[in-house]
Amino acid sequence: MDWQTPEDTVPSSFVTEANARALVGKPPLTGAWREGDNPGHRLFAALGHQDLERGGSLPSVRIAYETWGELDADGGNAVLVLHALTGDSHLIGPAEPGHPTAGWWSGIIGPGRAVDTDRWFVVAPNVLGGCQGSTGPASLAPDGREWGARFPYLTIRDQVAAQVAMTDRLGIVRWAAVIGGSMGGMHAIEWAIEYPDRLDRVAIVAAPSISTADQIALNSVQIEAIQMDPRFSDGDYYEAADGEGPYRGLALARRMALLNYRSPTELNDRFQRSWQSSVSPLGASGRFAVESYLDFHGNKFTRRFDANSYITLLQAMNSHDVGRDRGGVAAALSRVTATSLVLGIDSDRLFPVDEQVAIAAALPSTIDGNEAVVIHSEFGHDGFLIEDDLVGPQLSRLLGASRDRRVPIT
């Protein structure tokens, strides 16, 4: 069904009657994966206690992850792929039991793809604080109840620390590459700065070095939309029945986000001022097609995500500042030793391309002489999830690059 396709990975399109019927019925209390659910292809790494950057701790951390390919005897072919805000460990593969949506980068990773799993051993974890198997607000706390509002504040660095602990648990000494887009790109850049001896290459895709005031503002109104839902109950809603959770606030937050994930050109070209049906939206009960598009994708999002987790991850993104306690952004980026690819999208209004240009200029070693690769796309920020033919070759170049060696575009 269409709702099983991640909206981030496809162009915007009209909502059909069949689309709407796929979402008939009450939404679940939470879209989180929970204890007792089908694990699908998830594996789990139990990491134990973790202290957190801004104080507090988690007594027991678990990271859900998936893998593809085979690890070489010397462990030299391992690639870590890190997801965006609403992604998860299901990097490739269909929607199936245990996995509510199809893989989010199936056009990039797999046998014969840009990241060829016949050659590379690919690992994709669900982020700490997420809701698809890793420890997060919907997980059970030591007292047997969901963490809910009690879940501690996380930073991007806390999430990377959990990924490092997972790496140790898997017995991987050094990653051949760490690849991340959007929020995953924040994680990738932190890997390269804080753990330079643990990776050879890094791909920072459609991500900034800091979260700006503009980006924090967008996140803050999404958080407020969720918290204003009366059914949010200050984050302690897990005892409610299906259909009684804060799905309206979560759907509204997702609608807000989608407006910044796509470019205005795409929405204008796709929908113009068209109506959803023959009923006029001009004073009657009809709707514009773009309104129905946002409603549909906001509503289907509530079937695969958790409201508390969404807030936790937005707050972590707000924390992102690679220069914090490191003498500033330039000083932090100068610590990177990995061969680097920095990729931006010319229509990205969430993380504008000038941010990737600035990162590339400050890095000691990129495959393009301290310049960012800028792709042209009508799809805005989500272009990194849609433009396989443009993003894939750049990742292939990075994986083919040796340290301090520039590789021309072919």
MOKAPE-V47600 format. One line per field, one symbol per residue. psi: psi as a letter, one per 30 degrees, with the letter a starting at -180 (. if undefined). Layout:
psi=???
This chain:
psi=leffkkffgllklkkleeeeffgklkllekgkklkflkfbgklkjjfakkkleglalkfjkkkklllkakkleggggkkkkklaegaafielllklkfjfllkfhffeklkfaejjffekjkkjlkkkfaghflkafflklfgflkebffklklleeeeeeeeeeeeeefgjekkekkkkkbefeeeeeeeeefhfggkelkjjjhllflkleeeeeeeefeeeeeffkffehgfigffllkfgahfeeeeeeeeeefffflleeeeeeefbglleafkkgifagllkeeeeeeeeeeefeffglkeeeeeeeeeeeffjjffkgggleeeefffkfkkkkkklkfgjfeilffeeeeeeffkejlghhgkkkjlkkfgbefeffeiefeeeeeeeeeffklkgkkklk.
